[in-house]
Amino acid sequence: MAKQWIQAGKAFCAAADIQLKQNTKHEAANMYNEAANSFKKTDPHEALNCLLRSCDIYIDMVKLNRI
C-alpha cells in the first residue's frame, strides 16, 4: 500500500479550515496537528507551518478565556 502523506496532510488542512469556519477551534488545532504528523514524513517545512497554525489557534483560545 502506497503511503500518500502529502495528500493526507492536505486533507487534514482542509478539515481544519472547515472546523475554523464552524468555529470549533479545538478541533481545527487537532486537525493541523494531524496534518503536521503527515507532512513531517515528506515535507518538514509544511509540517512546521501546520504546527505554527495550531499554536496560533491555541494561543487565541487562551486569550479568549482570559477575557
Summary of the structure (lengths in Angstrom):
residues: 67
radius of gyration: 12.5
end to end distance: 49.0
largest distance: 49.0
contacts: 186
relative contact order: 0.17
helix: 82%
strand: 0%
